[in-house]
Amino acid sequence: MISLSITRDEFNRLPSESPQKSEEERVRNAMSQFLAAPLRKLKLKIFCREKEFDLVNVKAMIVGDVKSYSASSYEPSGKKATISECVWLMEKLEASTKCKWRKIIAGSGDFSFFKEYANNYGMWLGDVEMYFVDISGKVDKTR
């Protein structure tokens, strides 16, 4: 039988914040400054179901998500599907609330992936805006 117990010392050495959460917070801060609107992580109801978005300002009617992807040598279909799902959910949010939202995808990591996604799928993205936040915090609109 295999035991998967962790000692208290091992537990205390675990990072208090994951690299993904700190990257998400870095991008959220950069986008808040860029849009001149405070953004936060918040769960919103979409047809009686909750979805947590990374970039929300209810008063300004802004909704979006942070996507951080590193470069890879294979076709990242799962990454594309994740962005497409987020776009679809933001469209459903508008239908559910009967309100117009400013819809945003903010990317970090592999700039070429986000640029290629915007070029290849832009015609399907409607009014979704895409931005890229580089390591220095500079925000560039990719779509």
SERO-4910 file (N, C-alpha, C, O; in steps of 0.05 Angstrom, whole numbers):
BEGIN
 pado doro    nc1    nc2    nc3   cac1   cac2   cac3    cc1    cc2    cc3    oc1    oc2    oc3
  Met    A     17    -24      0      0      0      0     18     25      0     38     26     15
  Ile    A     11     45    -16     27     69    -19     14     90     -1    -10     94     -1
  Ser    A     31    104     14     22    125     32     29    152     19     52    156     10
  Leu    A     10    170     18     14    196      5     12    218     26      2    240     20
  Ser    A     21    213     50     19    233     71     41    254     67     63    248     57
  Ile    A     36    278     77     55    300     76     60    308    105     42    311    121
  Thr    A     85    311    112     91    321    139     85    351    141     84    364    120
  Arg    A     82    361    165     76    389    169     98    407    157     91    427    146
  Asp    A    123    399    159    145    415    148    143    416    118    147    437    106
  Glu    A    136    394    105    133    394     76    110    412     68    112    426     48
  Phe    A     88    411     83     65    427     77     72    457     79     63    473     63
  Asn    A     86    464    100     94    492    104    112    503     82    113    527     79
  Arg    A    126    485     68    144    494     47    129    498     20    141    509      2
  Leu    A    104    490     19     89    493     -6     85    523    -11     81    538      8
  Pro    A     86    532    -36     83    561    -41     54    570    -33     35    555    -38
  Ser    A     53    594    -22     27    604    -13     11    613    -37    -14    614    -36
  Glu    A     24    620    -59     10    629    -83     22    616   -107     47    615   -110
  Ser    A      6    605   -124     16    591   -148     26    612   -168     18    635   -168
  Pro    A     45    603   -185     55    621   -206     32    631   -224     33    654   -234
  Gln    A     12    614   -229    -10    623   -246    -26    645   -234    -34    664   -247
  Lys    A    -31    643   -207    -46    664   -193    -31    691   -193    -42    712   -197
  Ser    A     -4    690   -189     11    714   -189     12    727   -217     12    751   -220
  Glu    A     14    710   -238     14    720   -265    -13    732   -271    -15    753   -284
  Glu    A    -35    719   -263    -62    730   -267    -65    757   -253    -76    776   -265
  Glu    A    -54    759   -229    -56    785   -214    -39    807   -228    -48    830   -229
  Arg    A    -16    799   -239      1    818   -253    -14    829   -278    -14    853   -283
  Val    A    -26    811   -293    -41    819   -317    -66    835   -309    -72    855   -322
  Arg    A    -80    827   -288   -103    842   -279    -96    871   -272   -110    890   -279
  Asn    A    -73    874   -257    -64    901   -250    -57    918   -274    -65    941   -276
  Ala    A    -43    906   -294    -36    920   -318    -61    929   -334    -62    951   -344
  Met    A    -80    911   -336   -105    917   -351   -122    938   -336   -134    955   -348
  Ser    A   -122    937   -309   -136    957   -294   -125    985   -299   -140   1004   -303
  Gln    A    -99    987   -300    -86   1013   -306    -91   1021   -335    -98   1044   -340
  Phe    A    -89   1002   -353    -93   1008   -382   -121   1018   -387   -125   1036   -403
  Leu    A   -141   1005   -375   -169   1012   -379   -179   1034   -361   -201   1044   -363
  Ala    A   -162   1042   -342   -169   1062   -321   -195   1054   -307   -212   1071   -302
  Ala    A   -196   1029   -300   -219   1018   -286   -210    995   -268   -196    977   -278
  Pro    A   -216    995   -242   -208    973   -225   -222    947   -233   -246    945   -236
  Leu    A   -205    926   -238   -216    900   -245   -211    880   -223   -190    882   -209
  Arg    A   -229    861   -220   -224    840   -199   -236    814   -209   -251    813   -229
  Lys    A   -229    793   -195   -239    766   -201   -267    765   -188   -271    773   -165
  Leu    A   -287    756   -203   -314    756   -193   -331    735   -207   -328    730   -231
  Lys    A   -349    722   -192   -367    703   -204   -392    718   -213   -404    734   -198
  Leu    A   -400    713   -238   -424    725   -249   -444    703   -257   -436    681   -265
  Lys    A   -469    709   -254   -490    689   -261   -496    691   -291   -500    712   -302
  Ile    A   -496    667   -303   -503    665   -331   -525    644   -333   -520    620   -329
  Phe    A   -550    653   -337   -573    635   -338   -573    616   -313   -573    592   -316
  Cys    A   -572    627   -290   -573    613   -264   -549    596   -258   -550    581   -238
  Arg    A   -528    598   -273   -503    584   -267   -482    606   -262   -483    627   -274
  Glu    A   -463    600   -244   -441    619   -239   -416    612   -255   -409    589   -258
  Lys    A   -403    633   -265   -377    630   -278   -359    652   -267   -366    675   -266
  Glu    A   -335    644   -258   -316    663   -248   -299    674   -271   -287    658   -285
  Phe    A   -299    700   -273   -282    713   -293   -260    728   -279   -263    736   -256
  Asp    A   -237    731   -292   -213    743   -280   -213    773   -280   -200    786   -264
  Leu    A   -227    785   -300   -227    814   -304   -255    825   -304   -269    824   -325
  Val    A   -265    835   -281   -292    844   -280   -294    871   -266   -281    876   -246
  Asn    A   -310    889   -278   -318    914   -266   -348    916   -273   -354    924   -296
  Val    A   -365    910   -254   -394    910   -260   -404    938   -267   -420    942   -285
  Lys    A   -395    958   -252   -404    986   -257   -397    995   -285   -413   1007   -298
  Ala    A   -372    988   -295   -364    996   -322   -372    976   -343   -367    980   -366
  Met    A   -385    954   -334   -395    933   -352   -371    921   -369   -373    918   -393
  Ile    A   -350    914   -354   -326    901   -366   -325    873   -356   -328    868   -332
  Val    A   -321    854   -374   -317    826   -366   -295    814   -383   -293    820   -407
  Gly    A   -279    797   -371   -258    785   -387   -243    763   -372   -249    758   -348
  Asp    A   -224    751   -385   -208    730   -373   -178    734   -380   -172    745   -401
  Val    A   -161    724   -363   -133    724   -367   -125    696   -377   -133    676   -365
  Lys    A   -109    695   -398    -99    669   -409    -69    672   -411    -59    689   -426
  Ser    A    -54    655   -398    -25    655   -399    -16    628   -410    -21    607   -399
  Tyr    A     -2    630   -433      8    606   -446     37    609   -453     45    630   -463
  Ser    A     53    589   -448     81    589   -456     83    578   -484     65    563   -494
  Ala    A    105    584   -497    110    574   -524    113    544   -524    124    532   -506
  Ser    A    103    531   -545    107    502   -548    110    496   -578    104    512   -595
  Ser    A    121    472   -584    126    465   -611    103    450   -625    105    444   -648
  Tyr    A     82    445   -610     59    431   -622     35    450   -626     34    471   -614
  Glu    A     16    441   -642     -9    457   -646    -25    457   -621    -35    436   -612
  Pro    A    -29    480   -608    -42    482   -582    -73    483   -584    -85    504   -577
  Ser    A    -86    462   -593   -115    462   -597   -130    466   -571   -151    479   -570
  Gly    A   -119    455   -549   -133    458   -523   -133    487   -514   -152    497   -502
  Lys    A   -111    501   -520   -109    530   -513   -130    546   -529   -143    563   -518
  Lys    A   -132    539   -554   -152    552   -571   -180    547   -561   -197    565   -560
  Ala    A   -185    522   -553   -212    515   -543   -219    530   -517   -242    538   -513
  Thr    A   -199    534   -500   -203    549   -475   -211    578   -480   -229    588   -468
  Ile    A   -197    590   -499   -204    618   -506   -232    619   -519   -248    636   -512
  Ser    A   -237    601   -537   -263    600   -550   -286    596   -530   -307    608   -533
  Glu    A   -282    579   -510   -302    575   -489   -307    601   -474   -330    607   -468
  Cys    A   -286    615   -468   -289    640   -453   -304    660   -470   -322    674   -459
  Val    A   -299    662   -495   -313    680   -513   -343    673   -513   -360    690   -511
  Trp    A   -349    647   -516   -376    637   -516   -391    645   -490   -414    653   -490
  Leu    A   -377    641   -467   -390    647   -441   -395    677   -438   -415    685   -426
  Met    A   -377    694   -448   -382    722   -447   -406    730   -464   -421    748   -457
  Glu    A   -409    717   -487   -432    722   -504   -458    713   -489   -478    727   -491
  Lys    A   -457    691   -476   -480    681   -460   -486    700   -437   -509    703   -430
  Leu    A   -465    712   -425   -469    732   -404   -486    755   -414   -505    764   -400
  Glu    A   -480    765   -438   -496    787   -449   -525    778   -454   -543    793   -448
  Ala    A   -528    754   -464   -556    744   -469   -571    741   -442   -594    747   -441
  Ser    A   -557    731   -422   -569    726   -396   -577    752   -382   -599    754   -370
  Thr    A   -559    772   -383   -564    797   -368   -579    817   -385   -589    837   -375
  Lys    A   -581    812   -411   -594    831   -430   -580    858   -429   -593    879   -432
  Cys    A   -554    857   -424   -538    882   -423   -513    878   -441   -503    856   -445
  Lys    A   -504    901   -451   -480    901   -467   -455    903   -449   -454    921   -432
  Trp    A   -436    884   -452   -412    884   -436   -388    889   -455   -389    882   -479
  Arg    A   -367    901   -444   -342    903   -458   -327    877   -452   -320    872   -430
  Lys    A   -323    861   -473   -312    834   -469   -282    833   -477   -275    843   -498
  Ile    A   -266    822   -459   -237    824   -462   -224    797   -457   -231    783   -438
  Ile    A   -204    790   -473   -185    769   -467   -158    782   -464   -149    797   -482
  Ala    A   -145    778   -442   -118    789   -437    -98    766   -436   -101    748   -418
  Gly    A    -79    765   -453    -60    744   -455    -32    752   -445    -25    775   -444
  Ser    A    -17    731   -436     11    735   -429     26    710   -436     14    689   -439
  Gly    A     52    712   -438     69    689   -444     78    689   -473     95    705   -480
  Asp    A     65    673   -489     73    669   -517     57    688   -535     34    682   -543
  Phe    A     69    711   -542     55    731   -558     46    720   -585     24    726   -594
  Ser    A     63    704   -598     56    694   -624     31    677   -624     16    678   -644
  Phe    A     26    662   -602      1    647   -601    -24    665   -602    -42    660   -616
  Phe    A    -23    686   -586    -46    704   -584    -50    720   -610    -73    724   -619
  Lys    A    -29    728   -622    -30    742   -648    -42    724   -669    -59    732   -685
  Glu    A    -32    699   -670    -42    679   -690    -72    673   -685    -87    671   -704
  Tyr    A    -80    670   -659   -108    664   -653   -125    688   -663   -146    683   -675
  Ala    A   -117    712   -657   -132    736   -665   -135    737   -696   -156    744   -707
  Asn    A   -113    731   -710   -113    731   -739   -131    709   -751   -146    714   -770
  Asn    A   -129    685   -740   -144    663   -751   -174    662   -743   -190    653   -759
  Tyr    A   -181    672   -720   -208    669   -710   -222    696   -705   -244    697   -694
  Gly    A   -209    718   -714   -220    744   -710   -249    748   -720   -265    761   -707
  Met    A   -255    736   -743   -281    739   -754   -303    726   -737   -327    733   -740
  Trp    A   -295    707   -719   -315    694   -702   -317    707   -675   -334    700   -659
  Leu    A   -299    726   -669   -298    737   -642   -317    761   -637   -318    771   -615
  Gly    A   -331    769   -658   -350    791   -654   -336    816   -643   -316    825   -655
  Asp    A   -346    826   -621   -334    851   -609   -315    845   -586   -310    863   -570
  Val    A   -306    821   -584   -286    814   -563   -260    827   -569   -249    824   -591
  Glu    A   -249    841   -549   -223    854   -552   -201    835   -541   -206    821   -521
  Met    A   -178    834   -555   -156    818   -545   -132    835   -540   -125    852   -557
  Tyr    A   -119    831   -517    -96    846   -509    -74    827   -501    -79    804   -494
  Phe    A    -49    837   -503    -26    821   -494    -11    838   -474     -5    862   -480
  Val    A     -4    827   -451     11    841   -430     39    828   -429     41    805   -422
  Asp    A     59    844   -436     86    832   -435     97    832   -407     84    841   -388
  Ile    A    121    821   -404    133    817   -377    137    843   -362    137    843   -338
  Ser    A    140    865   -377    144    891   -364    118    904   -356    118    925   -342
  Gly    A     95    893   -364     69    904   -358     57    921   -380     36    932   -377
  Lys    A     72    923   -403     62    939   -425     38    923   -438     40    899   -443
  Val    A     17    938   -444     -7    926   -456     -8    934   -486     -6    957   -493
  Asp    A    -11    914   -503    -15    918   -532    -41    905   -541    -47    883   -533
  Lys    A    -55    919   -557    -80    908   -568    -73    890   -591    -59    898   -610
  Thr    A    -81    864   -590    -76    845   -612   -100    843   -630    -98    833   -653
  Arg    A   -123    852   -621   -148    852   -637   -166    873   -627   -188    876   -638
***
